[in-house]
């Protein structure tokens, strides 16, 4: 007899069966494709109720195989294969609607028919046999560890990290984890660092560590390699069910965006594989004294982010983009600078100084104009050197020799050559004008 409070509505073993079990499949009932658009349903066993209600009487039942009209499938449609109570002699039927009665019916399969081609889904069946074991296995295989609270990672000390106490489930087992702090000035806890041996042949462990390394990464060579200049390393933090903490080196020398996009390694040491829970991701720039980012596995998905603004990129002021000029003028131009249209060079303060290694050259046929936006015709000439202004001083040109050793003053030289080539002074013809002033 079952213990009960006097007068309780439910009191016997049948009541216990009715309340704690459900209608559903236990064994058999396989679906065979007859290759002509029909099916055969095998005999099977299960549990079924005689009335659609959660506490109605539940019966153990067997059903016979079925291949007749009861399981004819509608063409170009979906059929639902049920075992139905049918007055106490459960039998198999094909129906065109799922319905809501899961008490007097046991769902075995869902089938789509197109002519003689069948798409059979038997994973839809109501499985009730050995349900506790099935639930535990499913949770372990699909969800592994489920966090209730805590185990949140944070930065502490100098490249150290801490974890709060945590509460978890694995399957139907509830457990807790202790807090952790690798700061020598705090709890002084330590962790093990891991990186791969050559070509994934195993794992190297560096035990009793307290700080995240900011110079190396794992390139699968069996030896840690230095990060590239201005690159970032990633470090994956795992908490084990027995409170051990493990850190796995990232496997790339990344830009920041690559580091943000990096996902946890597919392979990990055995210790982590059997009892490790990923709790955090740490990103640190080469040789930096502090973490660039520290992320909790429970507060953020490691999916990275897309940069939608060029200004959001890092190292815009760095000098490692060798194909570009720098705003501070510290990189020399190593080729021609071509403008595709009218351009202006403007200084906001101070003078504009040209310091050429040789001469400043202006192409033949092009002018140098001071004080105006273009050449003008002066008398009958459009001269290529023009000093223009609206005041005498603005339009003046001067040449002065400030020397205590020269015996002569500045020269204005007017010369003409008849050779037609610049720099060649072939004799000119009598009567030609050498030059003019005014």
TIMITI-162079 format. One line per 3 residues: number of its first residue (from 1); their letters; for each residue x, y, z of C-alpha. Coordinates in steps of 0.02 Angstrom, whole numbers. Layout:
! residues N
NUM) a) X,Y,Z  ...
//
This chain:
! residues 438
1) xxx) 0,0,0  54,180,-29  62,300,116
4) xxx) -69,436,103  -156,574,196  -331,515,240
7) xxx) -457,565,109  -330,598,-32  -402,576,-206
10) xxx) -254,471,-264  -196,326,-159  -148,167,-252
13) xxx) -16,103,-373  -128,134,-523  -146,315,-471
16) xxx) 43,325,-459  58,254,-635  -73,374,-702
19) xxx) 7,529,-625  193,496,-652  189,419,-825
22) xxx) 131,475,-996  59,396,-1150  194,355,-1276
25) xxx) 304,234,-1370  412,102,-1285  467,-17,-1423
28) xxx) 434,-76,-1601  322,22,-1719  454,42,-1855
31) xxx) 400,118,-2022  444,29,-2186  436,119,-2354
34) xxx) 349,-1,-2475  422,100,-2623  249,122,-2701
37) xxx) 187,267,-2596  126,156,-2454  200,102,-2288
40) xxx) 201,-43,-2168  200,-8,-1981  274,-141,-1869
43) xxx) 194,-206,-1710  249,-120,-1551  220,-80,-1369
46) xxx) 181,75,-1268  71,163,-1142  -99,240,-1184
49) xxx) -248,317,-1095  -431,285,-1129  -479,468,-1103
52) xxx) -388,627,-1153  -333,689,-982  -170,702,-885
55) xxx) -229,594,-737  -342,472,-829  -307,287,-819
58) xxx) -153,235,-916  -136,61,-992  7,-44,-1052
61) xxx) -32,-90,-1231  30,-186,-1381  -26,-152,-1559
64) xxx) -26,-257,-1715  67,-222,-1875  -30,-120,-2004
67) xxx) -11,-105,-2193  -190,-79,-2252  -310,63,-2283
70) xxx) -288,130,-2107  -116,194,-2153  -146,256,-2330
73) xxx) -47,416,-2357  -120,570,-2442  -18,618,-2595
76) xxx) 74,786,-2595  33,805,-2411  93,771,-2235
79) xxx) 26,622,-2137  40,588,-1950  53,405,-1898
82) xxx) -34,369,-1731  -77,222,-1621  -255,261,-1563
85) xxx) -358,193,-1417  -507,142,-1529  -620,76,-1392
88) xxx) -489,-28,-1304  -406,-111,-1454  -266,9,-1500
91) xxx) -227,13,-1686  -120,114,-1808  -192,254,-1917
94) xxx) -129,388,-2036  -207,559,-2004  -193,724,-2097
97) xxx) -182,833,-1939  -73,827,-1785  -207,880,-1660
100) xxx) -180,906,-1474  -225,736,-1400  -67,651,-1338
103) xxx) -158,540,-1213  -271,425,-1316  -147,434,-1460
106) xxx) 36,386,-1477  129,478,-1615  248,361,-1709
109) xxx) 304,463,-1861  273,609,-1978  279,571,-2166
112) xxx) 275,679,-2322  224,590,-2483  257,649,-2661
115) xxx) 200,510,-2777  302,357,-2732  434,457,-2640
118) xxx) 415,463,-2451  506,572,-2324  489,481,-2158
121) xxx) 529,564,-1991  522,438,-1848  613,554,-1728
124) xxx) 445,639,-1692  379,489,-1595  328,507,-1412
127) xxx) 464,412,-1319  421,373,-1137  524,218,-1099
130) xxx) 676,242,-985  643,429,-991  757,481,-846
133) xxx) 909,401,-926  863,476,-1095  844,650,-1021
136) xxx) 1012,640,-933  1101,579,-1089  1021,712,-1196
139) xxx) 1070,852,-1077  1250,792,-1063  1270,772,-1250
142) xxx) 1184,933,-1305  1202,1055,-1159  1347,981,-1059
145) xxx) 1358,1108,-917  1218,1231,-879  1262,1381,-771
148) xxx) 1143,1441,-637  1245,1589,-575  1421,1655,-543
151) xxx) 1587,1603,-621  1604,1778,-693  1780,1827,-748
154) xxx) 1861,1995,-715  2032,2078,-725  2134,2101,-567
157) xxx) 2313,2146,-524  2437,2151,-668  2375,2035,-806
160) xxx) 2290,1927,-673  2108,1874,-672  1974,1821,-548
163) xxx) 1818,1711,-552  1669,1725,-437  1597,1569,-354
166) xxx) 1481,1476,-471  1330,1361,-472  1301,1236,-613
169) xxx) 1207,1082,-671  1274,937,-772  1134,823,-824
172) xxx) 1033,804,-664  1183,836,-551  1195,1005,-464
175) xxx) 1366,1068,-409  1458,1227,-360  1632,1299,-393
178) xxx) 1742,1406,-282  1799,1583,-315  1971,1607,-393
181) xxx) 2094,1752,-393  2267,1738,-474  2324,1908,-410
184) xxx) 2474,1877,-295  2411,2023,-192  2242,1936,-174
187) xxx) 2212,1750,-151  2367,1707,-253  2282,1561,-342
190) xxx) 2370,1484,-492  2320,1402,-655  2400,1290,-786
193) xxx) 2442,1358,-959  2425,1243,-1111  2490,1247,-1290
196) xxx) 2506,1114,-1423  2652,1000,-1457  2716,989,-1635
199) xxx) 2576,957,-1761  2443,923,-1630  2541,775,-1559
202) xxx) 2494,819,-1380  2495,961,-1256  2627,1056,-1159
205) xxx) 2579,1111,-983  2656,1258,-892  2595,1239,-713
208) xxx) 2573,1361,-567  2548,1518,-671  2468,1677,-608
211) xxx) 2478,1804,-751  2421,1802,-932  2569,1809,-1052
214) xxx) 2569,1958,-1170  2706,1910,-1293  2674,1735,-1363
217) xxx) 2548,1627,-1455  2531,1444,-1508  2574,1411,-1691
220) xxx) 2571,1220,-1675  2760,1208,-1689  2780,1142,-1512
223) xxx) 2864,1305,-1459  2777,1467,-1415  2806,1603,-1544
226) xxx) 2816,1793,-1521  2667,1896,-1573  2694,2015,-1719
229) xxx) 2714,2200,-1687  2550,2283,-1641  2464,2112,-1642
232) xxx) 2353,2032,-1511  2350,1865,-1421  2196,1771,-1362
235) xxx) 2187,1663,-1206  2044,1543,-1165  1999,1518,-982
238) xxx) 1920,1355,-922  1852,1310,-750  1847,1126,-701
241) xxx) 1715,1046,-591  1847,1014,-457  1897,1200,-456
244) xxx) 2056,1183,-559  2078,1327,-681  2160,1303,-851
247) xxx) 2210,1429,-986  2237,1379,-1168  2345,1489,-1280
250) xxx) 2263,1565,-1432  2321,1498,-1599  2354,1657,-1698
253) xxx) 2447,1823,-1701  2293,1929,-1730  2237,2102,-1773
256) xxx) 2110,2163,-1647  1962,2123,-1759  2031,1948,-1791
259) xxx) 2055,1922,-1604  1876,1976,-1572  1813,1854,-1704
262) xxx) 1919,1708,-1641  1821,1560,-1571  1875,1434,-1439
265) xxx) 1990,1296,-1505  1906,1136,-1562  2036,1029,-1474
268) xxx) 2084,1047,-1291  2185,944,-1165  2098,790,-1094
271) xxx) 2078,870,-923  1975,1008,-999  1881,892,-1116
274) xxx) 1810,788,-973  1773,922,-844  1813,1095,-911
277) xxx) 1688,1236,-931  1735,1383,-1043  1714,1536,-933
280) xxx) 1810,1675,-1019  1911,1747,-1161  2055,1868,-1137
283) xxx) 2129,1978,-1274  2293,2068,-1244  2404,2171,-1358
286) xxx) 2586,2122,-1377  2689,2182,-1228  2540,2273,-1151
289) xxx) 2529,2291,-962  2339,2270,-959  2207,2168,-1050
292) xxx) 2129,2243,-1206  1969,2145,-1174  1910,2016,-1047
295) xxx) 1745,1932,-1088  1635,1812,-991  1570,1662,-1086
298) xxx) 1405,1687,-995  1379,1871,-1030  1433,1882,-1212
301) xxx) 1442,1769,-1364  1616,1767,-1440  1553,1819,-1611
304) xxx) 1662,1972,-1634  1595,2129,-1717  1602,2214,-1885
307) xxx) 1683,2384,-1899  1561,2501,-1986  1664,2659,-1964
310) xxx) 1845,2678,-2016  1871,2781,-1858  1830,2627,-1752
313) xxx) 1986,2538,-1815  2135,2527,-1698  2311,2591,-1729
316) xxx) 2254,2726,-1850  2398,2831,-1786  2526,2691,-1798
319) xxx) 2663,2700,-1929  2647,2520,-1991  2544,2564,-2147
322) xxx) 2697,2595,-2253  2601,2635,-2413  2526,2794,-2337
325) xxx) 2593,2966,-2291  2580,3010,-2107  2487,3162,-2043
328) xxx) 2634,3215,-1934  2752,3221,-2084  2874,3091,-2018
331) xxx) 2870,2982,-2174  2955,3045,-2333  2868,3037,-2501
334) xxx) 2963,2915,-2611  2882,2954,-2778  2779,3080,-2876
337) xxx) 2626,3161,-2797  2492,3183,-2930  2335,3289,-2911
340) xxx) 2187,3251,-3024  2112,3427,-3019  2140,3603,-2951
343) xxx) 2207,3588,-2774  2258,3707,-2636  2393,3687,-2504
346) xxx) 2346,3790,-2351  2439,3815,-2187  2333,3863,-2036
349) xxx) 2481,3949,-1954  2661,3994,-1996  2749,3998,-2164
352) xxx) 2751,3863,-2297  2934,3817,-2321  3005,3719,-2467
355) xxx) 3174,3638,-2436  3220,3546,-2597  3375,3441,-2619
358) xxx) 3405,3526,-2788  3296,3649,-2886  3110,3686,-2881
361) xxx) 3053,3655,-3061  2897,3715,-3149  2859,3634,-3317
364) xxx) 2890,3731,-3478  2734,3824,-3528  2670,3837,-3349
367) xxx) 2680,3995,-3247  2715,4049,-3068  2590,4180,-3012
370) xxx) 2600,4276,-2847  2448,4373,-2786  2316,4306,-2906
373) xxx) 2228,4145,-2956  2289,4138,-3136  2404,4218,-3263
376) xxx) 2349,4381,-3341  2406,4468,-3501  2523,4612,-3461
379) xxx) 2532,4731,-3609  2549,4609,-3753  2625,4462,-3655
382) xxx) 2561,4326,-3538  2721,4308,-3441  2757,4151,-3344
385) xxx) 2826,4239,-3189  2700,4365,-3124  2694,4463,-2961
388) xxx) 2523,4542,-2955  2439,4655,-2829  2326,4805,-2800
391) xxx) 2461,4903,-2707  2638,4949,-2759  2720,4839,-2629
394) xxx) 2607,4692,-2672  2660,4702,-2854  2845,4733,-2825
397) xxx) 2988,4616,-2864  3155,4640,-2778  3328,4564,-2784
400) xxx) 3460,4607,-2654  3635,4543,-2620  3676,4550,-2434
403) xxx) 3863,4512,-2441  4018,4602,-2377  4130,4519,-2506
406) xxx) 4039,4534,-2674  4096,4686,-2773  3942,4685,-2885
409) xxx) 3755,4681,-2855  3618,4564,-2912  3597,4537,-3099
412) xxx) 3441,4529,-3203  3499,4431,-3356  3404,4440,-3519
415) xxx) 3468,4315,-3647  3408,4238,-3809  3467,4083,-3898
418) xxx) 3424,4040,-4078  3444,3852,-4060  3264,3814,-4010
421) xxx) 3324,3704,-3865  3328,3765,-3687  3508,3784,-3630
424) xxx) 3581,3800,-3806  3639,3977,-3849  3661,3969,-4037
427) xxx) 3710,4134,-4120  3564,4248,-4154  3531,4355,-4306
430) xxx) 3573,4540,-4312  3422,4644,-4269  3338,4518,-4154
433) xxx) 3284,4583,-3984  3381,4508,-3840  3249,4557,-3711
436) xxx) 3157,4706,-3647  3111,4797,-3487  2946,4888,-3498
//
